[in-house]
Amino acid sequence: MSPSLLKNHSIATLLKFVNMITLNKLAQSCLFTIMKRFRLSKASSIKAFGNYISACWRKMDMLDTTNEELLPEREKRAADIIISTVAYLEMLGCEDIERLIKDRIKEFE
């Protein structure tokens, strides 16, 4: 959803989009993907996962936001942030990632 569309929707409408995401089902895949890509293991420290998330943000931040040709690359890097964050929550043992996100969104209503 583009930022301009976000302005025209209520939080309730946005939560419907969140309901379509099955983060709880994807969490194990996200964790496996991150561990494979970055040679992390279940024995790796939480700090190692946190450092990886920070690195993902830095990579996205380095891209020129005014260059429209880089939009696909920015989208990929944003997806990497989501994947790494879901993996982090899974590593922490979060039971219901979707509920956590919905509750945090409601806190800001």
C-alpha positions in Angstrom: 0.0 0.0 0.0 1.5 3.3 -1.0 1.9 6.2 1.5 -0.7 8.3 -0.3 -3.3 5.5 0.2 -2.5 5.2 3.9 -3.6 8.8 4.4 -7.1 8.0 3.1 -7.7 4.9 5.3 -8.7 4.5 8.9 -6.8 2.3 11.4 -9.7 -0.2 11.2 -9.3 -0.5 7.4 -5.5 -0.8 7.8 -6.0 -3.6 10.3 -8.0 -5.5 7.7 -4.8 -5.5 5.5 -2.8 -6.7 8.5 -5.3 -9.6 8.9 -4.3 -10.8 5.4 -0.7 -11.3 6.5 0.0 -14.6 8.2 3.2 -13.6 10.1 2.7 -16.4 12.6 2.8 -18.9 9.8 5.8 -17.3 8.1 7.8 -16.9 11.3 9.6 -20.2 11.1 10.5 -19.6 7.4 11.7 -16.1 8.2 13.9 -17.5 11.0 15.3 -20.3 8.7 16.0 -17.8 5.9 17.9 -15.4 8.2 19.9 -18.2 9.8 20.8 -19.6 6.4 21.6 -16.3 4.7 23.7 -14.9 7.6 25.1 -18.1 9.2 23.2 -17.6 12.4 21.9 -20.5 14.5 19.5 -21.0 17.3 22.6 -20.7 19.5 23.4 -17.3 18.1 22.8 -14.5 20.5 19.7 -12.2 20.3 22.2 -9.4 19.9 23.5 -10.9 16.7 19.9 -10.9 15.3 19.5 -7.3 16.5 22.8 -6.3 14.7 21.5 -7.9 11.5 18.3 -5.9 11.7 20.3 -2.7 12.2 22.4 -3.6 9.2 19.2 -4.0 7.1 18.1 -0.5 8.1 21.5 1.0 7.3 21.4 -0.7 3.8 18.0 0.8 3.1 19.0 4.2 4.5 22.0 4.3 2.1 19.7 4.3 -1.0 18.9 7.5 -2.7 15.2 8.1 -1.9 14.8 10.6 -4.8 15.7 8.1 -7.5 12.6 6.3 -8.7 14.6 3.6 -10.4 15.7 2.4 -7.0 12.1 1.8 -5.8 12.4 -2.0 -6.4 15.6 -2.1 -4.4 14.1 -0.1 -1.6 11.1 -2.5 -1.5 13.5 -5.5 -1.3 15.4 -3.9 1.5 12.2 -3.0 3.4 11.1 -6.7 3.0 14.5 -7.7 4.5 13.8 -5.6 7.5 10.4 -7.2 8.0 11.8 -10.7 7.5 14.6 -10.1 10.0 12.2 -8.5 12.5 9.8 -11.5 12.3 12.8 -13.9 12.7 13.9 -11.9 15.7 10.4 -12.1 17.4 10.4 -15.8 16.6 13.8 -16.2 18.2 12.6 -14.4 21.3 9.8 -16.9 21.5 6.9 -14.5 20.7 3.7 -16.7 20.7 1.5 -14.4 18.5 3.4 -12.0 16.3 0.2 -10.8 14.6 -1.5 -10.0 17.9 1.5 -8.2 19.1 1.5 -5.9 16.0 -2.2 -5.3 16.2 -2.0 -4.4 19.8 0.8 -2.0 19.2 -1.1 -0.4 16.3 -4.2 0.0 18.6 -2.0 1.7 21.3 -1.4 4.6 18.8 -5.1 5.1 17.9 
